[in-house]
Amino acid sequence: MMARTPTQNALAAVELMRDGRFAEMGDMFAPQVRALVTADAIQRGWAAGVDRYGPVVATGMAVSEAAGPGAVVVRIPVRFQHGEVAVVVSVNNAGWLTGIQFAAAEAAQPAAPWEAPEYVDVAEFDEKKT
């Protein structure tokens, strides 16, 4: 496998699906999931999205974030002729795909940074390094 970032691998997967090149995706998946993720299964999943939303019009900017040790989730906004979804691609640190799913378009937005709830007085807390 070529050394690419998780985001590059996820975008390459979306491009292959958009172009109908499902058979070329087999080697992109982690060895332990390849038997479960056939070209036919990927094609059926993608076709369900195209049947519902029409052909792909545009692909937006991918957002990636750590998803636990050794994993990254890449969320890619994909605009179809009749709607928009987020294609969520899970990638491990070795660069192998471990999952692909459609999600609501809002899932492609970057996660907001954590903020303390309104009832917390942050001035009452001190950070100390030990």
JOWODA-V518659 format. One record per helix or strand of 2 or more residues. SS is the DSSP state (a for helix, b for strand). FROM is the first residue (numbers start at 1). TO is the last residue. If there is no record, write none. Layout:
BEGIN
ss->[SS | SS]
from->[FROM | FROM]
to->[TO | TO]
END
This chain:
BEGIN
ss->[a | a | a | a | b | b | b | b | b | a | a]
from->[6 | 22 | 31 | 39 | 56 | 63 | 71 | 83 | 97 | 105 | 122]
to->[18 | 28 | 33 | 53 | 59 | 66 | 80 | 92 | 104 | 108 | 124]
END
